[in-house]
Amino acid sequence: MKTVGLDVGSKTIGVAASDPLGLTAQGLTTIHWDEQDIYSADDQLKQIIEEHAIGKAVIGLPKHMNGTVGERGEASEAYARHVENVHGIPAILWDERLSTAAAERVLLEADMSRKKRKKVIDKMAAVMILQSYLDQEKIKGV
């Protein structure tokens, strides 16, 4: 069973998927959506879930540095419930503090232009969220 990783923003959703063994995360795409219409990404996400035989979603939960959940975190919690209800797969909320900053650092180190970084930053953040979840699962399984 593969797992999808989602970095949910107000305008885009970065998407990554695991390999079948759940060892590595690969970036798939960035879905452009309207957060005010929670259903606006459903068709694209459904296609990804079917095409990649996804059985679980890991959704980034942005927290403040003190561990509290703010407005963006509440939006991620609502989207996780939506994914479970609409797509019928379990959704796990995963602390994503600093994932976008880490993704930005990786892309800067790769000497990627600002224009190219803007196109892939959400997908890269989804990879980092999913990979940290997969790494934690490996530790638990050992």
PyMOL commands that set and color helices and strands:
alter all, ss='L'
color gray80, all
select helices_A, chain A and resi 42-51+71-87+99-109+114-141
alter helices_A, ss='H'
color red, helices_A
select strands_A, chain A and resi 2-8+12-18+25-32+54-61+91-95
alter strands_A, ss='S'
color yellow, strands_A
deselect
rebuild
show_as cartoon
